[in-house]
Amino acid sequence: MPDSPTLAPQRPGERRGWAVEVLLGTVAAVLGALEALARSDSSGPAALVAASPTLVPLVGAIALSRRRPGVAVALLVVGVLGSHVVLGLPLLLAEGAGTLVVYGAARYGRPLTLWLGLLAVPAGAVTLVTYARDQIVELLRALGIIDALQVGPRFALLVLVLGGTIAVLPWLVGVALRARDRAEASRRAAERAELARAETAALERATAARAEAESARADLARDVHDVVGHSLAVILAQAEAAALLAASRGEDPRGIAAKDRAEVDERIRAGLAAIAETARTSLGEVGAVLAGTTAPPPRGGAVAEVLAQTEASGTALRSAVHGTPRPLPPDLDVVAGRVLREMLANALRHGDRTAPVLVTQWWGAELVIEVENHLGTRTPGGGQGLAGMRRRLAAVGGTLFASAVEDRFVAQARLPLSGHPT
C-alpha cells in the first residue's frame, strides 16, 4: 500500500487566517440572505435561490482574498458584478463586504492582481450607480438627507465619486500594509543573512583554530622526535661502546696489565658520564620544547654545536668544511642544526658504529650539509626521520637527497642562503 502524502504543517497564523476569512464570508452571506428575504415578496427559499448567484461568489471571493487574491478578484468581478449586469439582480448592501477582496488583492496579490483589484473599484462604483440608485435614494430619504426632487445627474455623479472613494480606501490600506510587510520581510532576510554570515565566520574560525592546533601538534612531535631520536642514538652508541670495553676487560683479567685495566676503567667511566650528560641535555631540550621556549642560539651556530656535542659523546666523526662558514639567520640556523642532528641520529642508528661518520659542509650561495656513513645491518629510511627533514627544509626553501650507494648511505641537505638576511 503506498504511503499517504505528508502535508506540510501550517503555522498558527495561517490556520487563523483561513478561519477569519471564511467567517467574514459567512457573515456577509448571512446578512445578504436576510436582506434578500426582507426585500423579496416571494417565499423564503425562492428569495434565497434568487440571491445565490450574488452571495455564493461573494462568499468564495472573501474566503480566498488572502490565499488566492487573484481568484478572489475574478470571482468578485465575474460572479458578483455579472449577476447584476447579466441577470439583472438587485444590488445587496451586504456586497459592500467585497471591499475585503480589494484589500486582499492590494496586500497579498501579485503586482497584476494588485492593479486588477484597483480596477474593480470603478467597476463596483458604476454598478452601484446603475443598479442600486433607487436603494440609495430610499436610504437617504429615510435618513432625511434628500427628497425625490434632488435626484438627478449630479446625484449619480456624487454617488459614483463617494462610492469609489469609499471602495478605494481598503485598497490604499492594503498597499500600505503590503509595503510594511515587504520592509519587515527584508529586515528578517537581512537578519538571517547576517546570522548565516556570522555562523560561517565562526565555522571558519573554528576550522582555522583546529588546523593551527594540528600544525602545532605536528611541529611539537617533530621537535620531540629530533631531540629524543638523536639523544637515544648517541646514548645507544655510548652504551654499546662501554659494554664492549667492559667485555674486553673481563675476558682475561690476568693477562691485562693494571695500567691497561685502569685505562679501560677510565674510558668506561667517561662513557657513562657522557651517557648521563647526553640524557640531561636531552631532558632539558625536551622540557624547553614542551614549554614552548627556545634556547638562545649558540655562538658558533647550531651546526657547530651539534658536531661538538656528537664528538663529545665519543662518536667517531670526520668533519670537512669547504668555503667560509658565516652566521645564519635564526630560522635557517635552527633548521640546519635539527636536520644535521637527525642525519647523525640516522647514521648512528642504522650505520656501522665501528666506522667513522663523515660530515662535509659546503658554504656558498647555499649551505650543503652531507652526512655519509657505512651501512650497518639495518636499512635506513623507515620512520618519520626523512619525512620530517624534508618538511623542515621545504619550509625554508631547501631540499633533501638521501640514497644508499653500495655499502654506504649518503644524506645531503641543501639550504639556500640568498634572500635570507643574516
Contacts in CASP RR format, 6 or more apart in sequence:
PFRMAT RR
TARGET T0000
AUTHOR 0000-0000-0000
METHOD contacts of the structure
MODEL  1
MPDSPTLAPQRPGERRGWAVEVLLGTVAAVLGALEALARSDSSGPAALVA
ASPTLVPLVGAIALSRRRPGVAVALLVVGVLGSHVVLGLPLLLAEGAGTL
VVYGAARYGRPLTLWLGLLAVPAGAVTLVTYARDQIVELLRALGIIDALQ
VGPRFALLVLVLGGTIAVLPWLVGVALRARDRAEASRRAAERAELARAET
AALERATAARAEAESARADLARDVHDVVGHSLAVILAQAEAAALLAASRG
EDPRGIAAKDRAEVDERIRAGLAAIAETARTSLGEVGAVLAGTTAPPPRG
GAVAEVLAQTEASGTALRSAVHGTPRPLPPDLDVVAGRVLREMLANALRH
GDRTAPVLVTQWWGAELVIEVENHLGTRTPGGGQGLAGMRRRLAAVGGTL
FASAVEDRFVAQARLPLSGHPT
17 66 0 8 1.000
18 63 0 8 1.000
18 66 0 8 1.000
18 67 0 8 1.000
21 62 0 8 1.000
21 63 0 8 1.000
21 64 0 8 1.000
21 65 0 8 1.000
21 66 0 8 1.000
21 67 0 8 1.000
21 100 0 8 1.000
22 63 0 8 1.000
24 62 0 8 1.000
24 97 0 8 1.000
24 100 0 8 1.000
25 58 0 8 1.000
25 59 0 8 1.000
25 60 0 8 1.000
25 62 0 8 1.000
25 63 0 8 1.000
25 97 0 8 1.000
26 59 0 8 1.000
27 97 0 8 1.000
28 55 0 8 1.000
28 58 0 8 1.000
28 59 0 8 1.000
28 62 0 8 1.000
28 94 0 8 1.000
28 95 0 8 1.000
28 96 0 8 1.000
28 97 0 8 1.000
28 98 0 8 1.000
29 55 0 8 1.000
29 56 0 8 1.000
29 58 0 8 1.000
29 59 0 8 1.000
29 94 0 8 1.000
31 93 0 8 1.000
31 94 0 8 1.000
31 97 0 8 1.000
32 51 0 8 1.000
32 55 0 8 1.000
32 92 0 8 1.000
32 93 0 8 1.000
32 94 0 8 1.000
32 95 0 8 1.000
33 48 0 8 1.000
33 51 0 8 1.000
33 55 0 8 1.000
35 92 0 8 1.000
35 93 0 8 1.000
35 94 0 8 1.000
36 47 0 8 1.000
36 48 0 8 1.000
36 50 0 8 1.000
36 51 0 8 1.000
36 55 0 8 1.000
36 92 0 8 1.000
37 44 0 8 1.000
37 47 0 8 1.000
37 48 0 8 1.000
39 90 0 8 1.000
40 46 0 8 1.000
40 47 0 8 1.000
40 50 0 8 1.000
42 50 0 8 1.000
50 89 0 8 1.000
51 89 0 8 1.000
51 92 0 8 1.000
53 79 0 8 1.000
53 83 0 8 1.000
53 87 0 8 1.000
53 89 0 8 1.000
54 79 0 8 1.000
54 80 0 8 1.000
54 83 0 8 1.000
54 84 0 8 1.000
54 89 0 8 1.000
54 92 0 8 1.000
54 95 0 8 1.000
55 92 0 8 1.000
55 94 0 8 1.000
57 75 0 8 1.000
57 76 0 8 1.000
57 78 0 8 1.000
57 79 0 8 1.000
57 80 0 8 1.000
57 83 0 8 1.000
58 75 0 8 1.000
58 76 0 8 1.000
58 80 0 8 1.000
58 94 0 8 1.000
58 95 0 8 1.000
58 97 0 8 1.000
58 98 0 8 1.000
60 72 0 8 1.000
60 75 0 8 1.000
61 72 0 8 1.000
61 73 0 8 1.000
61 75 0 8 1.000
61 76 0 8 1.000
61 80 0 8 1.000
61 98 0 8 1.000
61 101 0 8 1.000
62 72 0 8 1.000
62 97 0 8 1.000
62 98 0 8 1.000
62 100 0 8 1.000
62 101 0 8 1.000
63 72 0 8 1.000
64 70 0 8 1.000
64 71 0 8 1.000
64 72 0 8 1.000
64 75 0 8 1.000
65 72 0 8 1.000
65 100 0 8 1.000
65 101 0 8 1.000
65 103 0 8 1.000
65 104 0 8 1.000
65 105 0 8 1.000
65 108 0 8 1.000
66 104 0 8 1.000
66 108 0 8 1.000
67 108 0 8 1.000
69 101 0 8 1.000
69 104 0 8 1.000
69 105 0 8 1.000
69 108 0 8 1.000
69 109 0 8 1.000
69 113 0 8 1.000
70 105 0 8 1.000
70 109 0 8 1.000
70 110 0 8 1.000
70 113 0 8 1.000
70 116 0 8 1.000
72 101 0 8 1.000
72 104 0 8 1.000
72 105 0 8 1.000
73 101 0 8 1.000
73 102 0 8 1.000
73 105 0 8 1.000
73 113 0 8 1.000
73 116 0 8 1.000
73 117 0 8 1.000
73 120 0 8 1.000
75 101 0 8 1.000
76 98 0 8 1.000
76 101 0 8 1.000
76 120 0 8 1.000
77 120 0 8 1.000
77 123 0 8 1.000
80 95 0 8 1.000
80 98 0 8 1.000
81 123 0 8 1.000
81 124 0 8 1.000
81 127 0 8 1.000
83 89 0 8 1.000
84 90 0 8 1.000
84 91 0 8 1.000
84 127 0 8 1.000
84 130 0 8 1.000
84 131 0 8 1.000
85 127 0 8 1.000
88 131 0 8 1.000
90 131 0 8 1.000
90 132 0 8 1.000
90 135 0 8 1.000
91 127 0 8 1.000
91 128 0 8 1.000
91 131 0 8 1.000
91 132 0 8 1.000
91 135 0 8 1.000
93 135 0 8 1.000
99 166 0 8 1.000
99 167 0 8 1.000
99 169 0 8 1.000
99 170 0 8 1.000
100 170 0 8 1.000
101 117 0 8 1.000
101 120 0 8 1.000
102 117 0 8 1.000
102 118 0 8 1.000
102 120 0 8 1.000
102 121 0 8 1.000
102 167 0 8 1.000
102 168 0 8 1.000
102 170 0 8 1.000
102 171 0 8 1.000
103 170 0 8 1.000
103 171 0 8 1.000
103 173 0 8 1.000
103 174 0 8 1.000
104 174 0 8 1.000
105 113 0 8 1.000
105 114 0 8 1.000
105 116 0 8 1.000
105 117 0 8 1.000
105 118 0 8 1.000
105 120 0 8 1.000
105 171 0 8 1.000
106 114 0 8 1.000
106 117 0 8 1.000
106 118 0 8 1.000
106 170 0 8 1.000
106 171 0 8 1.000
106 172 0 8 1.000
106 173 0 8 1.000
106 174 0 8 1.000
106 175 0 8 1.000
106 178 0 8 1.000
107 173 0 8 1.000
107 174 0 8 1.000
107 175 0 8 1.000
107 177 0 8 1.000
107 178 0 8 1.000
107 181 0 8 1.000
108 178 0 8 1.000
114 175 0 8 1.000
114 178 0 8 1.000
117 171 0 8 1.000
118 168 0 8 1.000
118 171 0 8 1.000
121 164 0 8 1.000
121 167 0 8 1.000
121 168 0 8 1.000
121 171 0 8 1.000
122 164 0 8 1.000
124 164 0 8 1.000
124 167 0 8 1.000
125 159 0 8 1.000
125 160 0 8 1.000
125 161 0 8 1.000
125 163 0 8 1.000
125 164 0 8 1.000
125 167 0 8 1.000
126 160 0 8 1.000
128 136 0 8 1.000
128 159 0 8 1.000
128 160 0 8 1.000
128 163 0 8 1.000
129 156 0 8 1.000
129 159 0 8 1.000
129 160 0 8 1.000
133 151 0 8 1.000
133 155 0 8 1.000
133 156 0 8 1.000
133 159 0 8 1.000
136 159 0 8 1.000
137 146 0 8 1.000
137 148 0 8 1.000
137 151 0 8 1.000
137 155 0 8 1.000
140 146 0 8 1.000
141 147 0 8 1.000
141 148 0 8 1.000
146 155 0 8 1.000
220 289 0 8 1.000
220 290 0 8 1.000
222 384 0 8 1.000
222 388 0 8 1.000
222 391 0 8 1.000
222 392 0 8 1.000
223 289 0 8 1.000
223 338 0 8 1.000
224 286 0 8 1.000
224 289 0 8 1.000
224 290 0 8 1.000
225 384 0 8 1.000
225 385 0 8 1.000
225 388 0 8 1.000
226 338 0 8 1.000
226 341 0 8 1.000
226 342 0 8 1.000
226 345 0 8 1.000
227 282 0 8 1.000
227 285 0 8 1.000
227 286 0 8 1.000
227 289 0 8 1.000
227 341 0 8 1.000
228 282 0 8 1.000
228 286 0 8 1.000
229 342 0 8 1.000
229 345 0 8 1.000
230 341 0 8 1.000
230 342 0 8 1.000
230 344 0 8 1.000
230 345 0 8 1.000
231 278 0 8 1.000
231 279 0 8 1.000
231 281 0 8 1.000
231 282 0 8 1.000
231 285 0 8 1.000
232 282 0 8 1.000
232 345 0 8 1.000
233 344 0 8 1.000
233 345 0 8 1.000
233 346 0 8 1.000
233 348 0 8 1.000
233 349 0 8 1.000
234 278 0 8 1.000
234 309 0 8 1.000
234 310 0 8 1.000
234 313 0 8 1.000
234 315 0 8 1.000
234 345 0 8 1.000
234 348 0 8 1.000
235 275 0 8 1.000
235 278 0 8 1.000
235 279 0 8 1.000
236 348 0 8 1.000
236 349 0 8 1.000
237 313 0 8 1.000
237 314 0 8 1.000
237 315 0 8 1.000
237 348 0 8 1.000
237 353 0 8 1.000
238 271 0 8 1.000
238 274 0 8 1.000
238 275 0 8 1.000
238 278 0 8 1.000
238 313 0 8 1.000
238 314 0 8 1.000
239 275 0 8 1.000
240 353 0 8 1.000
241 271 0 8 1.000
241 314 0 8 1.000
241 353 0 8 1.000
242 267 0 8 1.000
242 268 0 8 1.000
242 271 0 8 1.000
242 272 0 8 1.000
242 275 0 8 1.000
245 264 0 8 1.000
245 267 0 8 1.000
245 268 0 8 1.000
246 268 0 8 1.000
248 264 0 8 1.000
249 256 0 8 1.000
249 261 0 8 1.000
249 264 0 8 1.000
249 265 0 8 1.000
249 268 0 8 1.000
250 256 0 8 1.000
253 261 0 8 1.000
256 264 0 8 1.000
271 314 0 8 1.000
274 312 0 8 1.000
274 313 0 8 1.000
274 314 0 8 1.000
277 312 0 8 1.000
278 309 0 8 1.000
278 313 0 8 1.000
281 309 0 8 1.000
285 295 0 8 1.000
288 294 0 8 1.000
288 295 0 8 1.000
297 330 0 8 1.000
297 333 0 8 1.000
298 304 0 8 1.000
298 305 0 8 1.000
300 327 0 8 1.000
301 327 0 8 1.000
301 328 0 8 1.000
301 333 0 8 1.000
301 337 0 8 1.000
302 328 0 8 1.000
302 333 0 8 1.000
302 334 0 8 1.000
302 336 0 8 1.000
302 337 0 8 1.000
302 338 0 8 1.000
302 340 0 8 1.000
303 325 0 8 1.000
303 333 0 8 1.000
303 336 0 8 1.000
303 337 0 8 1.000
303 340 0 8 1.000
303 361 0 8 1.000
303 369 0 8 1.000
304 325 0 8 1.000
305 337 0 8 1.000
306 337 0 8 1.000
306 340 0 8 1.000
306 341 0 8 1.000
306 344 0 8 1.000
307 317 0 8 1.000
307 319 0 8 1.000
307 340 0 8 1.000
307 359 0 8 1.000
310 317 0 8 1.000
310 344 0 8 1.000
311 317 0 8 1.000
315 344 0 8 1.000
315 348 0 8 1.000
315 357 0 8 1.000
316 355 0 8 1.000
316 356 0 8 1.000
316 357 0 8 1.000
317 356 0 8 1.000
317 357 0 8 1.000
317 358 0 8 1.000
317 359 0 8 1.000
318 356 0 8 1.000
318 357 0 8 1.000
318 358 0 8 1.000
318 359 0 8 1.000
319 358 0 8 1.000
319 359 0 8 1.000
319 360 0 8 1.000
319 361 0 8 1.000
320 358 0 8 1.000
320 359 0 8 1.000
320 360 0 8 1.000
320 361 0 8 1.000
321 360 0 8 1.000
321 361 0 8 1.000
321 363 0 8 1.000
322 360 0 8 1.000
322 361 0 8 1.000
322 362 0 8 1.000
322 363 0 8 1.000
323 362 0 8 1.000
323 363 0 8 1.000
323 364 0 8 1.000
324 363 0 8 1.000
325 361 0 8 1.000
325 363 0 8 1.000
326 363 0 8 1.000
326 422 0 8 1.000
327 333 0 8 1.000
327 422 0 8 1.000
328 336 0 8 1.000
328 367 0 8 1.000
328 417 0 8 1.000
328 420 0 8 1.000
328 422 0 8 1.000
329 420 0 8 1.000
329 421 0 8 1.000
329 422 0 8 1.000
331 396 0 8 1.000
331 420 0 8 1.000
332 367 0 8 1.000
332 396 0 8 1.000
332 415 0 8 1.000
332 417 0 8 1.000
332 420 0 8 1.000
335 392 0 8 1.000
335 393 0 8 1.000
335 395 0 8 1.000
335 396 0 8 1.000
335 415 0 8 1.000
336 367 0 8 1.000
336 369 0 8 1.000
336 413 0 8 1.000
336 415 0 8 1.000
338 392 0 8 1.000
339 369 0 8 1.000
339 389 0 8 1.000
339 392 0 8 1.000
339 393 0 8 1.000
339 400 0 8 1.000
339 413 0 8 1.000
340 359 0 8 1.000
340 369 0 8 1.000
340 371 0 8 1.000
340 413 0 8 1.000
342 385 0 8 1.000
342 388 0 8 1.000
342 389 0 8 1.000
343 369 0 8 1.000
343 371 0 8 1.000
343 389 0 8 1.000
343 411 0 8 1.000
343 413 0 8 1.000
344 357 0 8 1.000
344 359 0 8 1.000
344 371 0 8 1.000
346 371 0 8 1.000
346 380 0 8 1.000
346 381 0 8 1.000
346 385 0 8 1.000
346 386 0 8 1.000
346 409 0 8 1.000
346 411 0 8 1.000
347 357 0 8 1.000
347 371 0 8 1.000
347 373 0 8 1.000
347 409 0 8 1.000
347 411 0 8 1.000
348 357 0 8 1.000
349 378 0 8 1.000
349 380 0 8 1.000
350 375 0 8 1.000
350 376 0 8 1.000
350 378 0 8 1.000
350 379 0 8 1.000
350 380 0 8 1.000
350 381 0 8 1.000
350 409 0 8 1.000
351 373 0 8 1.000
351 374 0 8 1.000
351 375 0 8 1.000
351 376 0 8 1.000
351 378 0 8 1.000
351 380 0 8 1.000
351 409 0 8 1.000
352 373 0 8 1.000
352 374 0 8 1.000
352 375 0 8 1.000
352 376 0 8 1.000
355 373 0 8 1.000
355 374 0 8 1.000
357 371 0 8 1.000
357 372 0 8 1.000
357 373 0 8 1.000
358 370 0 8 1.000
358 371 0 8 1.000
358 372 0 8 1.000
358 373 0 8 1.000
359 369 0 8 1.000
359 370 0 8 1.000
359 371 0 8 1.000
360 368 0 8 1.000
360 369 0 8 1.000
360 370 0 8 1.000
360 372 0 8 1.000
361 367 0 8 1.000
361 368 0 8 1.000
361 369 0 8 1.000
361 370 0 8 1.000
362 368 0 8 1.000
362 370 0 8 1.000
364 417 0 8 1.000
365 416 0 8 1.000
365 417 0 8 1.000
365 418 0 8 1.000
366 414 0 8 1.000
366 415 0 8 1.000
366 416 0 8 1.000
366 417 0 8 1.000
366 418 0 8 1.000
367 414 0 8 1.000
367 415 0 8 1.000
367 417 0 8 1.000
368 412 0 8 1.000
368 413 0 8 1.000
368 414 0 8 1.000
368 415 0 8 1.000
369 412 0 8 1.000
369 413 0 8 1.000
369 415 0 8 1.000
370 410 0 8 1.000
370 411 0 8 1.000
370 412 0 8 1.000
370 413 0 8 1.000
371 410 0 8 1.000
371 411 0 8 1.000
371 412 0 8 1.000
372 408 0 8 1.000
372 409 0 8 1.000
372 410 0 8 1.000
372 411 0 8 1.000
373 408 0 8 1.000
373 409 0 8 1.000
374 407 0 8 1.000
374 408 0 8 1.000
374 409 0 8 1.000
375 404 0 8 1.000
375 407 0 8 1.000
375 408 0 8 1.000
375 409 0 8 1.000
379 404 0 8 1.000
380 402 0 8 1.000
380 404 0 8 1.000
380 409 0 8 1.000
381 402 0 8 1.000
386 400 0 8 1.000
386 402 0 8 1.000
389 400 0 8 1.000
389 411 0 8 1.000
389 413 0 8 1.000
390 399 0 8 1.000
390 400 0 8 1.000
393 399 0 8 1.000
393 400 0 8 1.000
393 413 0 8 1.000
393 414 0 8 1.000
393 415 0 8 1.000
396 415 0 8 1.000
396 416 0 8 1.000
396 420 0 8 1.000
397 415 0 8 1.000
397 416 0 8 1.000
398 413 0 8 1.000
398 414 0 8 1.000
398 415 0 8 1.000
398 416 0 8 1.000
399 413 0 8 1.000
399 414 0 8 1.000
400 411 0 8 1.000
400 412 0 8 1.000
400 413 0 8 1.000
400 414 0 8 1.000
401 410 0 8 1.000
401 411 0 8 1.000
401 412 0 8 1.000
401 413 0 8 1.000
401 414 0 8 1.000
402 409 0 8 1.000
402 410 0 8 1.000
402 411 0 8 1.000
402 412 0 8 1.000
403 409 0 8 1.000
403 410 0 8 1.000
404 410 0 8 1.000
END
